């Protein structure tokens, strides 16, 4: 991404780094992620804003965010609205297959079929609304994730 002028920040990587620190916040994040649930929006945005401050850039590609409308709204109050939202439209079946394949080498505790299924349920309950929010604003660029 750097060759295109973007600084890539993965919220999942940020969360795993917080967990690795062993702080009480990191332990809480680990518990939530192991359940396939969403990290509370205040904590998510705090960790993300800290990463943005630590890596100043003109443009960012923020991977895995926002996953709920409250995250989007809180982030926009602090930082501002996005210019573009990339939406990788992929079937649930293919998502599960890819995550299970990744599980063979990732070492991630949340790469089990049970947790992946919970994460998809969480996506359907929370994240679809984010896509719709940004579609109404004509900010979504949809990509065939297959």
Residue pairs with C-beta under 8 A, 6 or more apart in sequence:
1 7
1 8
1 61
2 8
5 58
5 59
6 57
6 59
6 60
6 61
7 55
7 57
7 59
7 60
7 61
8 60
8 61
8 63
9 48
9 51
9 52
9 55
9 60
9 61
9 62
9 63
10 63
10 64
11 44
11 47
11 48
11 62
11 63
11 64
11 65
12 63
12 64
14 47
14 48
14 51
15 29
15 33
15 39
15 47
16 108
18 25
18 26
18 29
18 47
19 26
19 27
19 29
19 30
19 33
20 26
25 43
28 43
29 39
29 43
30 109
32 38
32 39
32 40
33 39
33 109
33 110
34 109
34 110
34 115
35 115
35 118
36 110
36 114
36 115
36 116
36 117
36 118
36 119
36 121
36 122
37 118
37 122
38 44
38 67
38 68
38 71
38 122
38 126
39 47
41 68
41 70
41 71
41 74
42 74
44 65
44 66
44 67
44 71
45 71
45 74
45 75
45 78
48 62
48 65
48 75
49 75
49 78
49 79
52 60
52 79
61 86
62 82
65 71
65 75
66 72
66 75
66 130
67 122
67 123
67 126
67 127
67 130
68 126
68 127
68 129
68 130
69 126
69 129
69 130
69 133
71 130
72 130
72 133
72 134
81 137
81 139
82 134
82 139
83 139
84 139
84 140
84 141
85 130
85 131
85 134
85 139
85 140
85 141
86 140
86 141
86 143
87 131
87 134
87 140
87 141
87 142
87 143
88 143
88 145
89 142
89 143
89 144
89 145
90 144
90 145
90 146
91 146
92 120
94 145
94 146
95 116
95 120
96 113
96 116
96 117
96 120
99 111
99 116
100 111
100 113
100 116
102 108
102 111
103 111
103 112
109 115
110 116
110 119
131 140
134 140
